[in-house]
Amino acid sequence: MIRQLLLPALLVLAACGQQGSPDIELHNAWARPTVGQAPAAVYVTIDNKSGSDDRLTGAFSDHAAMAMVHQNEFIDGVSKMRMAGEINIPAGETIEMTPGGTHVMLEGLRAPLKPGDRFDLVLRFKESGDKTVKVTVMKPEGQ
Amino acid sequence: MTRLRLVLWVMVALAAVGALSLVLQSRSPTVRETALGTIGGPFTLTGSDGKPFNSATLNGRPAAIFFGFTHCPDVCPTTLARLVKLRRQLGKGDDALSIVFISVDPERDGPAEVGSYAELFDAPVVGLTGSPADIEKVKKQFGVYSAKAPLPGGNYSVDHTATVFLLDSNGAFVATLSPQEGDTVALDKLRRIAA
């Protein structure tokens, strides 16, 4: 009897572990419009509501050939955009990507982005796995 | 004896003058480079219509000049959108300030590319490009740095000076806007030149 109860309980626990005990929520994903072949930058707010750290390891979108997490730096007035590597999302903290800082760059868009467009972006986390968020294309002024 | 002393003093004086002139000579070029009056100056580039664009066209109203590239997804649209917003906050209409975007990526940015990029901002923005030689020349005039930085997948980004150059209505350089300074400071600077 105990064993019968224990097995489903263990399965539930295992499932929790896979889907991520760190509880990541994505909010407020937005991008500016684009033209021609130019890439887009998506800004997302990542909320780690759990008690343990997680890491952002990658990004994917069906709307673009390639998605990369980028970090911009200003050094002596010069703007430099580079791959960000893994980004630590500490327990209980919120990371807000903002213009001029970190963004997800979408290269090879299926079509240029227009205000009002909406599409899915997947962010991959080391502990929590893949999380999907709806990106809204804002007016050029952004937020 | 007195005469020898005099000769020696003359030699000391000559040596001092020589040393001083050497110091001045070695210093003067850097002094000239950082003088306000030498940033900017007249230039001719290519407009979004494919025709030559002379900087004298900008005279008659102040201008904010930003160097960037159309494949720049973050800093460039952020800066141009910020300039459009600041011009709106000035409350004197779109004629109070010209916003000028100059491409530092002439290989990818032809007149059509800078033209459609400039139209993204729902407000008048002048998009300019030119031959690589033209662009190099204007970069030098404004002391702007740019260099290609390869991206995975074969494309490239461009590292570039993100400072905005403010010109008065005679085309003379007066101040810069930094991406990191607050909007209050930026707006004060714009008010001064758009007065």
Interface residues (C-beta under 8 A of the other chain):
Chain A: R32 P33 T34 V35 G36 Q37 A38 P39 A40 A41 A65 M66 M68 H70 N72 F74 G77 V78 S79 K80 M81 R82 M83 P99 G100 H103 M105 L106 E107 G108 K139 P140 E141 G142
Chain B: T70 H71 C72 P73 D74 V75 P77 T78 A81 V84 K85 E113 S116 Y117 E119 L120 F121 D122 Y145 A149 L151 P152 G153 N155 S157 D159 H160 T161 A162 T163 S178 P179 Q180
